Amino acid sequence: MTVTPTPAEVRQSEVGRARRRKEDARLVTGQTRWTDNIQAPGLLHIAFLRSPMAHARITRVDVSAAREMPGVVAAFSGADFGAEQGSLPCAWPVTEDIVIPDHPPMATETVRYVGEAVACVVATDRYRAADALEAIEIDYEPLPPVLDLEKALDADSPLVHDAGNRAYTWTLSNGDVEAAFRDAPVVISRTFRQQRLIPAAMEPRAVVVTPLGDEYTVHTSTQIPHILRFLLASVTGVPEHRLRVIAPDVGGGFGSKLQCTAEEVLCLLAAKRLGRPVKWTESRSEGNLTVHHGRDQLQRVQIAAEADGRLRGMKIDLLADMGAYLMLVTPGIPLLGAFMYNGVYKMAAYDFRCTGVFTTKMPTDAYRGAGRPEATFAIERLMDELAAEIGVDPVEVRRRNWITHGEFPYDTVAGLTYDSGDYEAATEKALQLFGYDKLRAEQKDRRDRGDTVQLGIGISTYTEMCGLAPSRVLGQLGNASGGWEQADVRVLPTGKVEVATGATPHGQGHVTAWSQIAADALGVPFEDVSVVYGDTAVVPRGWDTYGSRSLAIGGVAVHLACEKVKEKARRVAAHLMEIDPGDLEYAEGAFRVRGAPAEQGRSIQELAAAVFNAHDMPEGIEPRLDSSATFDPANFSFPHGTHLCAVEVDTETGFTKIRSYVAVDDVGTVVNPLIVDGQVHGGIAQGIGQALYEEAVHDAEGNLLTTTLADYLVPSAADLPAFVTGRTETPATSNPLGVKGVGEAGTIASTPAVVNGIVDALRHLGVRDVQMPCTPERVWRAIGGAS
């Protein structure tokens, strides 16, 4: 049998092609399987009673009346689970002397934030479970809340934990910082507040635990099924090989589902105790209280520069709110920014200090960008302040300081090696798309006329550290996790291809992108590739999805596995064609003798059938082409770009309108432009949310006041402009595909672009900063305070 491969000049490369997402047919129409859709025979529902106090001792818990309520099967206090519930894990002890308090999934003696679980009810439906919570009696002895980051470190502050309110202090220093600041012609000092944010994924968290004998299947809306399986076994004592964790289609995460949560542990324990399936689905208000929060940092930052604006050095003194406990990677999140405060710029000296602080608030942890948005905000705000101080255009001061394209690879003052980039090209393209000079002329005209609506131009030239991997580097930083990723590529007897990936998606488009990578590598049709993920019984190995690592680590693993498939197939083809394997070339899905006509080749589909039958196999070859590959890069990847934002600020009301927004990003090799644009659009929206709208607000007693989306404002389509996107492309050198990652870029770049625009619009009125979110009231007060 022979095959006629599609000619190379006809077949379009899949990598780089704007394919519509395969997933959307089910995701957009709602025909998928969310965790809350899952039913099981005898299913019970669990509801949690949560602390109404930010800090108190529990003196009595009585669940007996709840047990008598209609439909109630069981009710538990924290004491009922005893040592069985273990302590929720912190996997990133960043210093040797770090304080990691015990963190019971259900409080037993003391509550330390509003919303902490103190009891639960299991009933035949969720409504009866919720109703029965009212019958539980709990007595509290109030303790003083600890809410202010700076005051929490005072000697007379109330203690969140007996060991004190300081979790750790971590430092990083390079160069002669004292010399850099001594007699520096220009020193800029600022204090920026990164407000506390609440993740608002489309799908609330949900868990279904189904017992079968001594085995348990856990369906959960998580980003990390493989990590979670290990953690649940560690916390509860259920043997890992008796646990199967499945992440069905997950409606967004943004870091908020990168966690081993109290609810996952307690659902497992309840199902184990009762021998019946148990489900929990949070409400939006419950989620605002108990999904880990993001950001919440106080940044004291300084830069020293020459008179012409060339940077000499930088100091960062950071206070980071840990909340009441250290969750999975809480202490490490601020430190992901430690290596990025220098941004795209050159300087000789650098000093970073971060102190983690306990407060009586919901713990913080990873939120889209995880430390890098905070770092980028600080340096990009400072660059605008520096430009104003020396009287040059903000673009010009960046040009004087950034790493030029001819200097890559470049060893930064913070200790990283940026492998590739071209900041000049990205910025020039952004300026052209933006119409920069024309907007500056309009800005001058408005100022000259004394217009009540002023025009501001915000600039953000960023880079980020993503492809969160190298395992050895994570180990050096004290992170307990690895950073590799695995993929299995299975060639079925009919020649169709199945990719099993350890990188579990929650909306990023992995199925489509992985299909494109495999289709190109194997020369098979895009439609002939399927992708499976998110089930530890189907894909037993992986480090999951976060830190913009999916493509740069997981996608590369797919590519490498495909290369192994081809090497196996080459030996089979050579055997069947009775020639030396070295005489074969592979093109368009078929092996053929070099220089021979295409029709004399053997296709990958033919070889799959031949291997399946195993009638004539070469010595030492197993009857399968399936192959696995693990990829662990030697370095991070470093996407970069320039974002420009034009804002109109009404000086009489403080209202800010985004007039236009241009984003030019360099994410290395682009696999699918549509997916890249979607990631950039979504990221910009979240960054704008921090700049203008979002903030978790607590009262003096520690009560969260922003518990609903009526109180916690997230931007809608009506609040956002039409984004103009563009790209430059400098491939990464850390992986064979040249990809860099894009999932967090928009969020990292956009926040300082928007705030720089607002300050730029008002600088001539004396405004030097506006605290985020830049609400109309805050902008109005900043104008009044300056004048």
Secondary structure, 3 states (H helix, E strand, C coil): CCECCCCCCCCCCCCCCCCCCCCHHHHCCCCCCCHHHCCCCCCEEEEEEECCCCCEEEEEEECHHHHCCCCEEEEEEHHHHHHHHCCCCCCCCCCCCCCCCCCCCCCCCEECCCCCEEEEEEECCHHHHHHHHHHCEEEEEECCCCCCCCHHHCCCCCCCCCCCCEEEEEEEEECCHHHHHCCCCEEEEEEEEEEEECCCCCCCCEEEEEEECCEEEEEECCCCHHHHHHHHHHHHCCCHHHEEEECCCCCCCCCCCCCCCHHHHHHHHHHHHHCCCEEEECCHHHHHHHCCEEEEEEEEEEEEECCCCCEEEEEEEEEEEEECCCCCCHHHHHHHCCCCCCCCECCCEEEEEEEEEECCCCCECCCCCCCHHHHHHHHHHHHHHHHHHHCCCHHHHHHCCECCHHHCCEECCCCCEECCCCHHHHHHHHHHHHCHHHHHHHHHHHHHHCCCEEEEEEEEEEECCECCCCHHHHHHCCCCCCCCEEEEEEECCCCCEEEEECCCCCCCCHHHHHHHHHHHHHCCCHHHEEEECCECCCCCCCCCCCCCCHHHHHHHHHHHHHHHHHHHHHHHHHHHHCCCHHHEEEECCEEEECCCCHHHEEEHHHHHHHHHHCCCCCCCCCCCCCEEEEECCCCCECCEEEEEEEEEEECCCCCEEEEEEEEEEECECCCCHHHHHHHHHHHHHHHHHHHHHCCCCECCCCCECCCCCCCCCCCCHHHCCCEEEEECCCCCCCCCCCECCCCCHHHHHHHHHHHHHHHHHHHHHCCCCCCCCCCHHHHHHHHHHHC
